[in-house]
Amino acid sequence: MIKKIVFYAFLTALGAVLFVNPNFKTIASGIAILLFGMIMLEEGFKVFAKGPLQKILQKATDKLYKSITTGALVTAFIQSSSLVSVITISFISAGLISLSGGIGLIFGANIGTTATAWLVAGFGLKIQISTLAMPMLVFGIVFSLQKNSSLRGLGNILAGLGFFFLGIHYMKEGFDVFKEYIDLTKYAIPGFLGVLVYAAIGIVVTTILQSSSATLALILTALASGQIEYENALAISVGANIGTTITAVIGSLSSNVAGKRLAGAHLIFNFVTGIVALAIIFPLADFVNYLSTFIGISSQDFTLKLAMFHTIFNVLGVLIMIPFIKTIEKFLMRFFKEEEGKGIEEPKYLNESILEFPSTVVSALTKESKSLYENAVFEIVTHAFNIHTSDIKSGLKSKEIIKKSKEDLKTDVRGLYYSKVKTIYGEIIRYATVAQSTLKMGENMNDRITEIKIASRKMVEIIKTVMELGINVSLYLNSENAHMANEYNKFRNKIVKVLRVINLFRTQNNKELHFHKLIKLRNEAKKGKYQTTKSINELISKNLITAEMASSLVNDKDNLNDIIKNLISVAELLYGKKDSILDTVK
């Protein structure tokens, strides 16, 4: 509600300013065109972000220096720190990168975004930029109308650059006209008071424009037109850095924990960097003057000096914050906690941010499905057969486990299905379906999502079959009829063997050895389906069990074989590597 009130108040004020002072409309139009160009640039790079860019960012987070360097270079190239942030949040949410790796990328993005100032100061304000903008717009629009997604992406990038440069052109022209009617330098405030006032202006302007790059472009064009004092411009650039975190914080309010943590890291970095820069702004300005003279920048070229100042204080901020990254990570992990009581019944890896890219969807769905098996299905099946999960993972022989497991665990399979499985299964299917219908992904990724859906469906089938079988397992666990107890103990022995091999298959390195054991167990289950065993036939013929008992044994034997086959299929689909092992399965 407050956001809407502020927005409408801003629109009213903007309309009033344009009506009272028509000369301002050229500047306002330039800002609007520039912002539209940045939006098109981001949309264009999103097309290419779904391929090589994701791989680059994912591989560059194992070392801090690599993540910072990559964040800086990628942001400088694509001119969009927000796109880097979106990818980073998506990767963290899907568990592809760590929080510290994501923080490194964001720190680097803060350095990379300073390239905009260099682009505007060193290129946009030095030549007749509109002559370059027009051809970019023409070719950009032509490419953007093509069916091929890569050509459309390239078209958006070219058109975005065209609008970006055209916006700078109109802003510069607007300030040139504007200074004939009013001289804004009359409102310059010297000293530290001016630093604080203009830093606050930078925060407000960036909050309104939702882009520190747009604020910097505005400052640089005003500076080039002599409409703002150099020292005040430095303060505004620092304020813009602080102001851009407000956008990140507002955007993270509706995001998941990963988004909030990353926004928190962004806020801490920019706030600390801003405070340090404001505290030493005059010595820092002197250093910029010295460095400018040393490398040959004119003492009157304030736009390039501002670009240098902006880069230096962001690099300084990174150097200051590097020793505290682990501390920041721990603080954010404590401050932004997962919801209390959040168990397997709620997704751990599935959230809206993973739907940005195919690789994050596949990773998150795989992790969520594995979590469902390990934390729910494995436990439910084991307990339904009155066996403890710790015994499956132990070194005890299967017969010893059966011999010692005589207690009825009274497992409510139906209740566990509704509390631990049904909701998360529904979410896996929903996210998988949305991803397949909305994202453009390769055949391999599409097939992988289909495999995950099949594995999830088989887990539900396992639970529903166990629901019936578990009742009889408990009924005959300590039955007076020793023959029935013995037959159901055979069932239990089989399930122990299968669960144990699956556990080894998913946790041990020698997958091929355990895979062949699973294949053997699955073939045995296939052969045993609908075939009455010799022992059951003998019990029936000798009237050692009743007709009702015989019926239960035959049905439950078939159910057991179905459970075994489905368990092995789930293991293959979720834990089998895409190598010769899965080729053998297919």
C-alpha positions in Angstrom: 0.0 0.0 0.0 2.8 2.4 1.0 4.7 1.5 -2.2 1.6 2.4 -4.3 1.1 5.7 -2.5 4.8 6.6 -3.1 4.6 5.6 -6.7 1.5 7.7 -7.5 2.9 10.6 -5.6 6.1 10.4 -7.7 4.0 10.3 -10.9 2.0 13.4 -9.8 5.2 15.3 -8.9 6.8 14.3 -12.2 3.8 15.5 -14.2 3.8 18.8 -12.3 7.5 19.4 -12.9 7.1 18.6 -16.7 4.1 21.0 -16.8 5.7 23.8 -14.9 9.2 23.5 -16.6 8.9 22.0 -20.1 12.7 22.3 -20.5 13.1 19.4 -18.0 11.2 17.1 -20.4 14.2 16.5 -22.6 16.3 15.3 -19.6 13.4 13.2 -18.4 12.9 11.7 -21.8 16.7 10.9 -21.9 16.5 9.2 -18.6 13.4 7.2 -19.7 15.1 6.1 -23.0 18.3 5.1 -21.2 16.4 3.0 -18.6 14.4 1.3 -21.5 17.7 0.6 -23.2 19.1 -1.0 -20.0 15.9 -3.2 -19.7 16.4 -4.3 -23.4 20.1 -5.1 -22.7 19.1 -7.3 -19.8 16.4 -9.1 -21.8 18.9 -9.6 -24.6 21.6 -11.1 -22.4 19.1 -13.4 -20.7 18.9 -15.4 -23.9 22.6 -16.1 -23.7 22.6 -16.4 -19.9 20.8 -19.7 -20.2 23.9 -21.3 -21.7 27.6 -20.3 -21.4 27.0 -17.6 -18.8 25.5 -20.0 -16.3 28.4 -22.4 -16.8 31.0 -19.6 -16.3 29.3 -18.4 -13.1 28.9 -21.9 -11.7 32.5 -22.9 -12.3 33.9 -19.7 -11.0 32.6 -19.9 -7.4 35.0 -22.6 -6.0 37.5 -19.9 -5.1 36.8 -16.4 -3.8 39.2 -14.6 -6.1 37.6 -16.4 -9.1 34.0 -15.5 -8.1 34.9 -11.8 -7.5 36.8 -11.6 -10.8 34.1 -13.4 -12.7 31.4 -11.2 -11.2 33.3 -8.1 -12.2 34.0 -9.2 -15.8 30.6 -10.6 -16.5 28.8 -7.5 -15.1 31.1 -5.1 -17.0 30.4 -7.1 -20.2 26.6 -7.4 -20.0 26.1 -4.1 -18.2 23.6 -5.6 -15.8 24.4 -6.3 -12.1 20.7 -7.2 -11.6 20.9 -10.1 -14.1 24.0 -11.4 -12.3 22.1 -11.1 -9.0 19.1 -13.1 -10.5 21.4 -15.9 -11.7 23.2 -16.0 -8.4 20.0 -16.2 -6.3 18.7 -18.9 -8.7 22.0 -20.9 -8.3 22.1 -20.6 -4.5 18.4 -21.6 -4.3 19.1 -24.7 -6.4 22.2 -25.6 -4.3 24.5 -25.2 -7.3 26.8 -22.6 -5.5 27.4 -21.7 -1.9 26.4 -18.5 -0.2 30.0 -17.4 0.1 30.5 -18.0 -3.7 27.4 -16.0 -4.4 28.6 -13.2 -2.1 31.9 -13.2 -4.1 29.9 -12.8 -7.4 27.9 -9.9 -5.9 31.1 -8.1 -4.7 32.6 -8.5 -8.1 29.4 -7.2 -9.7 29.7 -4.0 -7.7 33.1 -3.5 -9.4 31.8 -4.5 -12.8 29.0 -2.1 -12.7 31.5 0.8 -12.6 32.2 0.1 -16.2 29.0 2.0 -17.0 30.6 5.2 -15.8 33.7 4.6 -17.9 31.5 3.9 -20.9 29.5 7.1 -20.5 32.5 9.3 -19.5 35.0 8.0 -22.0 32.7 7.3 -24.9 29.2 8.5 -24.6 30.1 12.1 -23.8 33.1 12.4 -26.0 31.6 11.9 -29.5 28.3 12.5 -31.2 26.8 9.4 -29.8 23.4 9.6 -31.6 25.2 8.8 -34.9 26.1 5.4 -33.4 22.8 4.9 -31.7 20.6 5.1 -34.8 22.3 2.2 -36.8 22.2 0.1 -33.6 18.5 0.7 -33.2 17.8 -0.1 -36.9 19.7 -3.4 -36.9 18.6 -4.2 -33.3 14.9 -4.0 -34.2 15.4 -6.0 -37.4 17.1 -8.8 -35.4 14.6 -8.7 -32.6 11.8 -9.5 -35.0 13.4 -12.8 -36.0 12.1 -16.2 -34.8 15.5 -17.5 -33.9 16.0 -16.8 -30.1 19.7 -16.0 -30.5 19.0 -13.4 -33.2 16.3 -11.9 -31.0 18.7 -11.8 -28.1 21.3 -10.1 -30.3 18.7 -7.7 -31.5 17.7 -6.7 -28.0 21.3 -6.1 -27.1 21.9 -3.9 -30.1 18.6 -2.0 -29.6 19.4 -1.7 -25.9 22.8 -0.2 -26.6 21.1 2.1 -29.1 18.5 3.3 -26.6 21.2 3.6 -23.9 23.4 5.9 -26.1 20.3 7.8 -27.4 19.3 8.4 -23.8 22.7 9.9 -23.0 22.4 12.1 -26.1 19.0 13.5 -25.0 20.1 14.0 -21.4 23.2 15.9 -22.5 21.1 18.1 -24.8 18.6 18.6 -22.1 21.2 19.9 -19.6 22.7 22.1 -22.3 19.3 23.8 -22.8 18.5 23.7 -19.1 21.5 25.6 -18.1 20.3 28.6 -20.1 17.4 29.0 -17.8 18.8 27.9 -14.4 22.3 27.3 -13.0 22.2 24.4 -10.6 25.7 25.0 -9.5 24.3 27.9 -7.4 22.9 25.3 -5.1 26.3 23.6 -4.6 27.1 23.0 -0.9 30.8 22.9 0.0 32.5 20.9 2.7 31.3 17.8 4.6 27.7 19.2 4.8 27.6 19.1 1.0 28.9 15.6 1.0 26.1 14.4 3.3 23.3 16.4 1.5 24.3 15.2 -2.0 24.9 11.7 -0.9 21.3 11.7 0.4 20.2 13.1 -3.0 22.1 10.2 -4.7 20.2 7.7 -2.5 16.8 9.3 -3.3 17.4 9.5 -7.1 18.6 5.9 -7.3 15.7 4.7 -5.3 13.4 6.5 -7.7 15.2 5.3 -10.9 15.8 1.8 -9.5 19.3 1.9 -11.1 22.6 3.2 -9.9 23.9 3.1 -13.5 21.1 5.4 -14.6 21.9 7.8 -11.7 25.6 7.8 -12.7 24.7 8.5 -16.3 22.6 11.4 -15.1 25.4 12.8 -12.9 28.0 12.5 -15.6 25.9 14.3 -18.2 25.1 17.0 -15.6 28.8 17.3 -14.8 29.7 17.5 -18.4 27.3 20.3 -18.9 28.6 22.2 -15.9 25.3 21.8 -13.9 26.9 20.2 -10.9 30.1 20.7 -8.9 32.7 17.9 -9.0 32.8 17.4 -5.3 29.0 17.2 -5.1 29.0 14.7 -8.0 31.4 12.5 -6.1 29.0 12.4 -3.1 26.0 11.6 -5.3 27.9 8.6 -6.8 28.5 7.3 -3.3 24.8 7.8 -2.5 23.9 6.0 -5.7 25.8 3.0 -4.5 24.0 3.0 -1.2 20.6 3.7 -2.8 20.8 0.7 -5.2 20.7 -1.6 -2.1 17.2 -0.3 -1.3 16.1 -1.8 -4.7 17.7 -5.1 -3.8 16.1 -5.1 -0.3 12.6 -4.3 -1.7 13.0 -7.0 -4.3 14.0 -9.6 -1.8 11.0 -9.1 0.5 9.0 -11.6 -1.5 11.9 -13.9 -2.3 13.1 -17.0 -0.6 15.7 -17.2 2.1 18.6 -17.4 -0.5 17.4 -14.1 -2.0 17.1 -12.4 1.4 20.6 -13.6 2.4 22.1 -12.3 -0.9 20.3 -9.0 -0.6 21.6 -8.8 3.0 25.2 -9.3 1.7 24.6 -6.6 -0.9 23.2 -4.2 1.7 26.2 -4.8 4.1 28.7 -4.3 1.3 27.3 -1.2 -0.2 26.5 0.4 3.1 29.9 -0.2 4.6 31.6 0.8 1.3 29.5 4.0 1.2 30.3 5.0 4.8 34.0 4.4 4.3 34.0 6.4 1.0 32.1 9.3 2.6 34.4 9.4 5.6 37.5 9.6 3.4 36.0 11.3 0.4 38.4 14.3 0.3 41.6 12.3 0.6 40.2 9.9 -1.9 39.5 12.8 -4.3 43.0 13.9 -3.9 44.3 10.4 -4.7 42.1 10.4 -7.8 43.6 13.8 -8.9 47.1 12.4 -8.4 46.4 9.2 -10.3 44.7 11.2 -13.1 47.8 13.3 -13.6 50.0 10.3 -13.5 48.1 8.4 -16.2 47.5 11.5 -18.3 43.8 12.5 -17.7 43.2 16.2 -17.9 42.7 18.0 -14.6 39.5 19.4 -16.0 38.1 16.1 -17.3 35.8 15.7 -14.3 33.7 13.0 -15.9 36.6 10.6 -16.3 37.8 11.4 -12.8 34.4 10.7 -11.4 34.4 7.3 -13.2 37.8 6.6 -11.7 36.6 7.6 -8.2 33.6 5.3 -8.6 35.8 2.4 -9.5 38.4 3.1 -6.8 36.0 3.2 -3.9 34.2 0.1 -5.0 37.5 -1.8 -5.3 38.5 -0.4 -1.9 35.2 -1.7 -0.5 35.9 -5.2 -1.8 39.4 -5.2 -0.3 38.0 -4.1 3.0 35.2 -6.7 3.0 37.1 -9.8 1.8 38.5 -10.7 5.3 34.9 -10.6 6.6 33.1 -12.8 4.0 32.9 -15.9 6.2 31.7 -13.7 9.2 29.1 -12.1 6.9 28.0 -15.5 5.7 27.6 -16.9 9.3 25.7 -13.7 10.3 23.3 -14.0 7.3 22.7 -17.7 7.9 21.7 -16.9 11.5 19.7 -13.8 10.7 17.8 -15.3 7.8 16.8 -18.7 8.9 14.7 -21.4 7.2 11.1 -21.4 8.6 11.0 -23.3 11.9 9.3 -26.7 11.7 9.9 -26.9 7.9 10.2 -30.6 7.2 10.1 -32.9 4.2 6.4 -31.9 3.8 7.6 -28.5 2.4 10.1 -28.0 -0.4 13.7 -27.4 0.5 15.0 -26.6 -2.9 11.9 -25.6 -5.0 11.1 -21.9 -5.2 10.2 -19.5 -8.0 13.8 -18.3 -8.5 14.9 -21.7 -9.8 12.5 -21.3 -12.7 14.7 -18.7 -14.3 17.1 -21.3 -15.9 16.9 -24.9 -17.0 20.0 -26.0 -15.2 18.8 -24.7 -11.8 15.4 -26.4 -12.3 17.0 -29.7 -13.1 19.4 -29.4 -10.1 16.6 -28.3 -7.6 14.2 -31.1 -8.8 16.9 -33.7 -8.5 17.9 -32.6 -5.0 14.2 -32.4 -3.9 13.4 -35.9 -5.2 16.5 -37.3 -3.5 15.5 -35.6 -0.3 12.0 -37.1 -0.6 13.4 -40.6 -0.9 16.1 -40.3 1.8 14.0 -38.5 4.4 10.6 -40.0 3.8 10.2 -42.9 1.4 13.3 -44.9 2.8 12.1 -44.3 6.4 8.4 -45.2 5.7 9.3 -48.4 3.8 11.8 -49.5 6.4 9.5 -48.8 9.4 6.5 -50.4 7.6 8.5 -53.7 7.6 9.3 -53.1 11.4 13.0 -52.5 10.7 15.1 -49.6 11.9 16.8 -47.5 9.3 20.0 -47.6 11.3 20.1 -51.4 10.9 19.9 -51.1 7.1 23.0 -48.9 7.2 24.8 -51.1 9.7 27.1 -54.0 9.1 24.7 -56.6 10.4 23.7 -59.5 8.2 20.1 -59.3 6.9 19.1 -62.5 8.8 20.5 -61.0 12.0 18.5 -57.8 11.5 15.3 -59.8 11.0 16.0 -61.9 14.1 16.4 -58.9 16.3 13.6 -56.9 14.8 10.6 -58.3 16.6 8.9 -55.1 17.8 5.9 -53.8 16.0 6.8 -50.1 15.2 3.1 -49.3 14.6 3.9 -47.2 11.5 1.0 -45.2 10.3 1.9 -45.3 6.6 -1.2 -43.5 5.4 -0.7 -40.7 7.9 3.0 -40.4 6.9 2.1 -40.3 3.2 -0.2 -37.3 3.8 2.2 -35.5 6.1 5.5 -36.2 4.5 5.0 -37.2 0.9 1.8 -36.0 -0.8 2.5 -32.2 -0.7 6.2 -32.4 -1.7 5.3 -34.9 -4.5 2.7 -32.4 -5.8 5.3 -29.6 -5.8 7.8 -31.7 -7.7 5.3 -32.4 -10.4 4.1 -28.8 -10.5 7.6 -27.3 -10.9 8.6 -30.0 -13.4 5.5 -29.3 -15.5 5.9 -25.5 -15.4 9.6 -25.8 -16.4 8.9 -28.1 -19.3 6.1 -25.9 -20.6 7.8 -22.5 -20.1 11.6 -22.9 -20.4 13.4 -23.6 -23.6 15.7 -26.5 -22.7 17.7 -29.1 -24.6 16.5 -32.7 -25.1 18.8 -34.0 -22.3 17.5 -31.6 -19.7 13.9 -32.3 -20.8 14.5 -36.0 -20.5 16.1 -35.6 -17.1 13.0 -33.8 -15.8 10.8 -36.5 -17.2 12.9 -39.1 -15.3 12.5 -37.1 -12.1 8.7 -37.1 -12.6 8.7 -40.9 -13.2 10.9 -41.4 -10.1 8.6 -39.3 -7.9 5.5 -41.1 -9.2 7.1 -44.5 -8.5 7.9 -43.3 -4.9 4.2 -42.6 -4.4 3.3 -46.1 -5.8 5.8 -47.6 -3.4 4.1 -45.9 -0.4 0.6 -46.9 -1.5 1.7 -50.6 -2.0 3.5 -50.6 1.3 0.4 -49.2 3.0 -1.4 -52.6 2.4 1.6 -54.9 2.8 2.7 -53.3 6.1 -0.5 -54.2 7.8 0.1 -57.9 7.3 3.8 -57.6 8.1 2.8 -56.3 11.6 -0.1 -58.8 11.9 2.1 -61.8 11.4 5.3 -60.4 13.0 4.8 -62.5 16.1 2.1 -64.8 14.9 1.3 -68.0 16.6 1.4 -69.6 13.2 5.2 -70.0 12.8 4.8 -70.7 9.1 3.2 -67.3 8.4 5.7 -65.5 10.6 8.5 -67.3 8.7 7.2 -66.4 5.2 6.8 -62.7 6.1 10.3 -62.7 7.6 11.4 -63.9 4.2 9.7 -60.8 2.7 11.4 -58.6 5.3 14.8 -60.2 4.5 14.4 -59.4 0.8 13.5 -55.8 1.4 16.5 -55.4 3.8 18.8 -56.7 1.0 17.3 -54.3 -1.6 17.3 -51.2 0.7 20.9 -52.0 1.7 22.2 -52.3 -1.8 20.3 -49.1 -2.8 21.9 -47.3 0.2 25.4 -48.5 -1.0 24.6 -47.5 -4.6 23.7 -44.0 -3.7 26.5 -43.4 -1.1 29.5 -45.4 -2.4 31.9 -44.6 -5.2 31.9 -48.1 -6.7 28.4 -47.6 -8.3 28.8 -50.2 -11.0 29.3 -53.1 -8.5 26.2 -52.2 -6.6 24.3 -51.5 -9.8 24.8 -55.0 -11.1 23.5 -56.3 -7.7 20.4 -54.2 -8.2 19.9 -55.5 -11.7 20.1 -59.1 -10.3 17.5 -58.3 -7.5 15.2 -56.6 -10.0 15.3 -59.6 -12.4 14.5 -61.9 -9.4 11.5 -59.7 -8.6 10.3 -59.8 -12.2 10.6 -63.6 -12.3 8.9 -63.9 -9.0 5.9 -61.8 -10.0 2.8 -64.0 -10.3 4.7 -67.2 -9.5 3.8 -69.0 -6.3 6.9 -70.1 -4.5 7.5 -73.8 -3.6 7.2 -73.0 0.2 3.8 -71.3 -0.2 2.5 -74.2 -2.3 3.6 -76.7 0.3 1.9 -74.7 3.1 -1.3 -74.7 1.2 -1.2 -78.3 0.2 -0.5 -79.5 3.8 -3.2 -77.1 5.2 -0.6 -75.5 7.4 -2.2 -72.1 6.7 -5.8 -71.1 6.1 -7.2 -70.0 2.7 -7.2 -66.4 3.9 -3.6 -66.6 5.0 -2.7 -68.2 1.6 -4.5 -65.4 -0.2 -2.6 -62.7 1.8 0.8 -64.4 1.2 0.3 -64.7 -2.6 -1.0 -61.1 -2.9 1.7 -59.7 -0.6 4.5 -61.6 -2.5 3.4 -59.8 -5.7 3.2 -56.5 -3.9 6.7 -57.1 -2.5 8.0 -57.7 -6.0 6.3 -54.5 -7.2 7.9 -52.5 -4.3 11.4 -54.0 -5.1 11.1 -53.2 -8.8 10.0 -49.6 -8.1 12.6 -49.0 -5.5 15.4 -50.1 -7.9 13.9 -47.9 -10.6 13.9 -44.9 -8.3 17.5 -45.6 -7.4 18.5 -45.8 -11.1 16.7 -42.7 -12.0 17.9 -40.5 -9.1 21.4 -41.8 -8.3 22.6 -43.5 -11.5 25.3 -41.5 -13.4 24.8 -40.6 -17.0 27.4 -43.1 -18.1 27.7 -46.7 -19.2 25.6 -47.7 -16.2 22.5 -45.9 -17.3 23.1 -46.9 -20.9 22.9 -50.5 -19.7 19.6 -49.8 -18.1 18.2 -48.3 -21.2 
